[in-house]
């Protein structure tokens, strides 16, 4: 409401409503080994450098064996020390790149309705929710899972997944 004056030029101030723009990665040290803990499976974990990916590296999980149910990995949102701001009660967007050795359905456990089919090529997936409490669980459903890779994990406020950036 009003005008902004800049170098003797008058620019109309336009209000944008109904959109949430954020973009800051809320995960501290999102490239560290403990960003993606496994749950209900065992696997060998390795960090691989890959300059073609936004975060320039990925987590490679091989020799995957399910030990308890369907959970495969989670983002430890229950640990507030891993984030630079509180997530509780806020709308968040979770995004990451993922691929697996064969076709799998990737399911966001919060409501089960947000899922993607993944395969052996990198794809960026996006999930959104209003965060209440606990960890964010994901599982891969399908046969023959022996390996999967995850890269460029990001949680941000709002409902739009922006390009990966490290947390400040």
C-alpha positions in Angstrom: 0.0 0.0 0.0 1.7 3.1 -1.2 4.7 3.8 -3.3 8.4 3.1 -3.0 10.8 5.9 -4.1 14.1 4.8 -5.6 16.5 7.2 -7.4 13.7 9.7 -8.1 11.6 6.9 -9.7 8.3 5.9 -8.2 7.4 2.2 -8.2 4.0 0.9 -7.3 4.0 -1.4 -4.3 2.2 -4.6 -5.3 0.9 -6.9 -2.7 1.3 -10.6 -3.4 -1.1 -12.8 -1.3 -1.8 -16.5 -1.1 1.8 -17.5 -1.8 4.5 -18.5 0.6 8.1 -18.0 -0.6 10.9 -19.2 1.6 13.8 -21.2 0.3 16.0 -21.5 3.3 17.1 -25.0 4.1 16.2 -25.6 7.8 18.4 -28.8 8.2 21.7 -28.0 9.7 24.6 -29.9 8.1 22.3 -31.5 5.6 25.3 -33.2 3.9 26.4 -35.0 7.1 26.1 -38.7 7.7 23.3 -38.6 10.2 20.9 -36.6 8.0 19.2 -39.8 6.8 19.1 -42.4 9.5 17.8 -45.9 8.5 14.8 -47.4 10.2 13.7 -51.0 9.9 16.5 -51.9 7.6 20.2 -52.5 7.6 22.5 -51.3 4.8 26.0 -50.2 4.0 26.2 -46.4 3.8 28.7 -44.4 1.7 28.9 -40.7 0.9 29.7 -40.2 -2.8 30.9 -36.9 -4.5 28.9 -36.1 -7.6 29.2 -32.5 -8.9 26.1 -33.0 -11.1 23.8 -33.0 -8.1 22.7 -29.8 -6.3 24.4 -30.7 -3.0 27.4 -32.1 -4.9 27.2 -35.5 -3.1 24.8 -38.3 -2.2 24.2 -41.0 0.3 24.5 -44.4 -1.2 22.8 -47.3 0.7 23.7 -50.8 -0.5 23.1 -54.3 0.7 19.7 -53.2 2.0 17.9 -55.8 4.2 14.5 -55.1 5.8 14.6 -56.0 9.5 11.3 -54.7 10.8 8.3 -53.7 8.7 8.4 -51.3 5.8 10.2 -48.2 7.1 13.4 -47.5 5.2 14.6 -44.1 6.3 13.5 -41.0 8.1 14.5 -37.4 8.6 15.1 -36.8 12.3 12.7 -33.9 12.8 12.2 -35.1 16.4 15.7 -33.8 17.1 15.4 -30.0 17.4 19.2 -29.7 17.5 19.3 -30.6 13.8 17.3 -27.6 12.7 17.9 -23.9 12.8 14.3 -23.1 13.6 11.3 -24.8 15.2 9.1 -26.7 12.7 6.2 -27.4 15.1 2.8 -26.2 13.8 4.3 -24.9 10.5 3.7 -25.9 6.9 6.8 -27.4 5.6 8.0 -28.7 2.2 10.4 -31.7 2.2 12.4 -32.3 -1.0 15.2 -34.6 -2.0 16.6 -36.5 -5.0 16.3 -40.3 -5.0 16.9 -43.4 -7.1 16.8 -47.1 -6.4 18.2 -50.2 -8.1 14.7 -51.1 -9.4 11.1 -49.7 -9.4 9.8 -48.9 -5.9 6.9 -46.8 -4.6 8.2 -44.1 -2.2 5.6 -43.3 0.4 5.5 -40.5 2.8 4.3 -42.2 6.0 2.4 -39.2 7.5 -0.7 -39.8 5.5 0.2 -42.4 2.9 -1.4 -40.4 0.1 1.8 -38.7 -1.0 3.8 -41.1 -3.0 6.0 -41.4 -6.1 7.2 -44.2 -8.3 11.0 -44.2 -8.4 13.5 -46.2 -10.4 17.2 -46.2 -11.3 17.3 -42.6 -12.5 17.5 -39.5 -10.3 14.3 -37.8 -9.6 13.4 -34.9 -7.3 10.5 -35.7 -5.0 8.5 -33.2 -2.9 6.2 -33.8 0.1 4.4 -31.2 2.2 2.7 -31.3 5.6 1.9 -29.2 8.6 4.5 -30.5 11.0 3.2 -31.6 14.5 5.8 -33.8 16.1 8.0 -36.8 15.6 10.2 -37.9 12.7 9.3 -37.9 9.0 9.2 -41.5 7.9 9.5 -42.7 4.3 9.3 -46.2 3.0 10.0 -48.0 -0.3 7.4 -50.5 -1.3 8.3 -53.1 -4.0 10.3 -56.2 -4.4 14.0 -56.6 -5.1 15.3 -53.5 -3.2 19.0 -53.9 -2.7 20.2 -50.3 -3.0 19.0 -46.7 -3.0 20.6 -43.3 -3.2 19.5 -40.0 -1.6 20.8 -36.5 -2.3 20.1 -32.8 -1.7 17.7 -33.2 1.3 15.9 -30.0 2.1 13.2 -28.9 4.5 11.8 -25.4 4.1 8.8 -23.5 5.3 5.9 -23.0 2.8 4.5 -25.1 0.0 7.0 -24.6 -2.8 10.2 -26.7 -3.1 13.0 -24.4 -4.1 16.5 -25.4 -5.3 18.7 -27.0 -2.8 20.9 -24.8 -0.6 22.8 -25.6 2.6 21.4 -24.2 5.9 23.0 -20.9 6.8 
